[in-house]
Structure formats: C-alpha cells, structure tokens
Amino acid sequence: MTTATTPPRPTSGSDFAVLSRRITDAGLMRRRPLYYALRLGVVGLMFVGGWTAFFALGSSWWQMTTAVFLAVTFAQVALVAHDLAHRQVFRTRRPSAFAGLVAGNLGVGMSYGWWMDKHTRHHNNPNHDDLDPDVAPEVLVWAAEASLGRRGLRGFIVRHQAVLFFPLLTLLAVSLKVSSVKALRDGTVKRPGVEATLLLLHAAGYLTALLLVLTPPQAVVFLLLHQAIFGVYLGMTFAPNHKGMPHPTGSEDYLRKQVLTSRNVHGSRLVDAALGGLNYQIEHHLFPGMPTPNLRRAQPIVQAYCAEIGVRYEQTGLVDSYRQALRHLHEVGAPARAAHASR
C-alpha cells in the first residue's frame, strides 16, 4: 500500500518539480524534532492532566467541564496521529507506526491502520468522485447525482444536509469507532491482533473509569458530551479543506490535482494550533511529509508560484470556509428536494 507521505513522482520538467526544488532549497522539508517534542509533550500533558483531574474531581456534575477539555484533547491527539501517519514526526516507518497505534487505537479509540489506508486514498485522489473515500456517498453526499433515489431517513438527511451537517458531526466519533471495528472484521488492517487489543484496552479503560468514578446518569451524560464535542471538533478541522471545491476529472497533473481541490484557511497561530496546521491544506497536500510548522513558511512560496503559472489558489477565512462547504451541501441536495416536492 502506498503511504500518504509519498506523492506520485513528477517528471523532471513538471510544474511540481520546479516548486519542489524551491521548497527544498528553502529548507522546508527538514525535520523539526524540537517542535514535535514540545507538541507531543503538551498534548501528552493535556491527556494525562485531563484524566488526573477526572479522578481527582470524583462524582460531580462539574465533570462535564472535564468532558469538554478531554474532547479537545482527544482531537489534538488525533491530529498528532495524522502527522505521525505522514511521517512528519519520525523519519522511519516503525516508530511512526508504533506511536500512531498508541495515539489512535489506545488514545482515542480509532483504528490507526484503517484511518491511514483511508487517508492515503484521499491524498492520492482528493475530491475524486470514485477514488476519494472522503467524498463517497454515505450519510452525506457531495455530488448532486448521488442525492437522488434515497428514501426515508436517508432521503430526509440529504434534502436537509446543510442544516444537519454540524448536528451530524456529533456522531463522528461513533462513526470512527464503527468503521474501525468493521475494518478489523473485514481484515483490511495489517496488524489486526495488535489493533484489536489496543482498541479493547481503550474501551475497557474508558468505560471502567466512567463507571467507577461517576454515577450512572453522570457517566451517560459525560460519555455523550465528550464523544459529541470530540466529533464536532475533529470534523471542523477537516470540513474547510476540500468541501465545495472542484472535483477533478483525472486528467490533471499532480500539482493541479492537489491545489485546485484544496482550500486554505488563513488566520493567526491560534488557528494553526486549533486546526493542527490543516488550514494550510494546499501546502500539506503538495508536500504531505512537510512538518506542520513549516507549512506557514511554505504558503507564500506556493501561492506566488501558483500565480506565476496561472493556477487558481483558494484561500479564505475560517467562517467563510464553513459557509462555502454548507452552500455546496445545500446545492447538492437541490435535486433531491425538487424530486421530493414533485411527488
């Protein structure tokens, strides 16, 4: 399986090759061990500190604030797992895979192997209707032709998917767990025994902690609140990046396939931290192995080069990025709404 860190090899005279040389000459593909030592340390402290506060606080409805903090922490752990999958942290496969399994399976209860396979296919063919699993028609649809023919609840969701988008994100954490179990059942991960063991340890430890410390009503509310906010936050880090952007035909070269289907979100360093650097989606897709802190420095180089060769470079604010994604969802659902109204 090709990893998400390895883009298709361009020809020596391609537009991407020229850009790649500029990026390399600027030193932006170099490792950033001190940055990742600090980031992993902070996220690790958040994780340990959150659970320490949970046990120290005991049976109290104030634990719902802990649930919110741990939801944010879980999302940050998942973003670290993303960087590990791209080998931004470690140069070689073995430590990247080990740390990814700890962060993904044991830390947040998501199969690292399943997600890495899915994310690799997304990077290879972003927004491609047939090849990108992130735009495959499931609960939501991203192409108008896929919105027709749905009945019952699924049809209702498609007709109103723009309005339901954020509420549905509350179920994303559950969806990740269900997909992880299905991947293990279907044998689509390389280390099913290891992954299953770590997922079971996560589930057992999580549920045991809730049942030992909290009353049953508190445990139920904590679980629902924690998983819902985790899903919303995680979904909001990925939603601005490609939704509502063009869908490629397959004839584009590597640079255009990655740039034209991606959208950057500009903002402060706080936005960078909140989105894990994924707000520099164009640079990340062009150079998936580039360490996160280098993406900000690469952005003006890539933008200037795209202007030089006449390739559209999409960049907007955070709120507008969600507005564009929701507008696209509403437009895609229009045929389904028209068909339903004509019955």
Residue pairs with C-beta under 8 A, 6 or more apart in sequence:
1 117
1 120
2 120
2 124
3 85
3 87
3 93
3 116
3 120
4 85
4 86
4 116
4 119
4 120
4 122
4 123
4 124
4 288
5 85
5 86
5 87
5 88
5 288
5 289
7 123
7 254
7 258
7 286
7 287
7 288
8 124
8 254
10 16
10 17
10 20
10 253
10 254
10 255
11 17
14 253
14 254
14 255
15 253
15 255
15 256
15 309
15 311
16 253
16 254
16 255
16 286
18 305
19 255
19 286
19 301
19 302
19 305
20 287
22 301
22 305
23 29
23 287
23 290
23 298
23 301
23 302
26 297
26 298
26 301
28 287
28 290
28 294
28 297
28 298
28 301
29 287
29 289
29 290
29 294
30 291
30 294
31 91
31 291
32 291
32 292
32 293
32 294
35 291
35 292
35 293
36 83
36 88
36 89
36 291
39 80
39 292
40 80
40 89
43 73
43 76
43 77
43 80
46 69
46 72
46 73
46 76
47 70
47 73
47 77
47 107
50 66
50 69
50 70
50 73
51 70
51 209
53 66
53 69
54 63
54 66
54 70
54 209
54 213
55 209
55 213
57 63
57 66
58 213
59 213
59 214
59 215
59 218
60 218
61 218
63 213
63 214
63 218
63 222
64 221
64 222
64 225
66 222
67 222
67 225
67 226
67 229
68 225
68 226
68 229
70 226
70 230
71 225
71 226
71 227
71 228
71 229
71 230
71 233
72 229
72 233
74 107
74 108
74 173
74 226
74 230
74 234
75 230
75 233
75 234
75 237
76 276
77 103
77 107
77 108
78 103
78 104
78 108
78 110
78 234
79 237
79 276
79 278
80 89
80 103
80 276
81 100
81 103
81 104
81 107
81 108
81 110
81 112
81 115
82 119
82 276
82 278
83 89
83 276
83 277
83 291
83 292
84 90
84 96
84 99
84 100
84 103
85 96
85 100
85 112
85 115
85 116
85 119
86 288
86 289
87 93
87 96
87 289
88 289
88 290
88 291
88 292
89 96
89 99
90 96
90 99
97 112
100 112
100 116
101 112
101 113
101 191
101 194
101 195
101 198
102 198
103 112
104 110
104 111
104 112
104 115
105 111
105 112
105 180
105 195
105 198
105 199
105 202
106 198
106 201
106 202
107 202
108 202
108 230
109 176
109 177
109 180
109 199
109 202
109 203
109 206
110 176
110 177
110 180
111 179
111 180
111 181
111 183
111 184
111 189
111 195
111 199
112 195
113 183
113 188
113 189
113 190
113 191
113 195
114 179
114 180
114 183
114 184
114 188
114 189
115 176
115 180
117 183
117 188
117 189
118 133
118 134
121 131
121 132
121 133
122 132
122 133
122 134
123 285
123 288
124 131
125 131
125 132
125 248
125 257
126 132
126 134
126 242
126 248
126 257
126 258
126 261
126 262
126 285
127 134
127 135
127 142
127 242
127 245
127 246
127 247
127 248
127 261
128 135
128 247
128 248
128 250
129 135
129 142
129 143
129 247
134 238
134 242
135 142
135 143
135 242
135 247
137 143
137 146
139 154
139 157
139 168
140 157
140 158
140 161
140 165
140 168
140 329
141 147
141 158
141 161
141 332
141 333
142 243
142 247
142 328
142 329
142 332
143 247
143 332
144 331
144 332
144 334
144 335
145 335
146 332
147 158
147 332
147 333
147 334
147 335
147 336
148 335
148 336
148 339
150 158
150 336
155 336
155 340
157 164
157 168
158 333
158 336
159 333
159 336
159 337
159 340
160 333
161 168
161 329
161 330
161 332
161 333
162 326
162 327
162 329
162 330
162 333
165 239
165 325
165 326
165 329
166 232
169 231
169 232
169 234
169 235
169 236
170 227
170 228
170 229
170 231
170 232
171 228
171 231
172 230
172 231
172 232
172 234
172 235
173 227
173 228
173 230
173 231
173 234
174 227
174 231
175 231
176 231
180 195
180 199
181 199
183 189
184 192
184 195
184 196
184 199
189 195
210 219
210 222
210 223
211 219
214 222
236 322
237 274
237 275
237 276
237 278
238 278
239 321
239 322
239 325
240 263
240 265
240 275
240 279
240 281
240 318
240 321
240 322
240 325
241 262
241 263
241 278
241 281
242 261
242 262
242 263
242 281
243 324
243 325
243 328
243 329
244 263
244 324
244 325
244 327
244 328
244 329
245 260
245 261
245 262
245 263
245 314
246 260
246 261
247 261
248 257
248 260
248 261
252 260
255 286
255 311
256 311
258 282
258 285
258 286
259 282
259 285
259 286
259 302
259 306
259 311
259 312
259 313
260 311
260 312
261 285
262 281
262 282
262 285
262 314
263 281
263 282
263 314
263 315
263 316
263 321
263 324
264 279
264 280
264 281
264 282
264 283
264 299
264 313
264 314
264 315
264 316
265 271
265 275
265 279
265 281
265 315
265 316
265 317
265 318
265 321
266 279
266 315
266 316
266 317
267 279
267 317
267 318
269 296
271 279
271 318
272 279
272 280
272 292
272 296
276 292
277 284
277 292
277 293
277 295
277 296
278 284
279 318
280 295
280 296
280 298
280 299
282 299
282 302
282 313
282 314
282 315
283 290
283 295
283 298
283 299
283 302
284 290
284 295
286 302
287 298
290 298
302 313
303 313
303 315
306 312
306 313
307 313
316 324
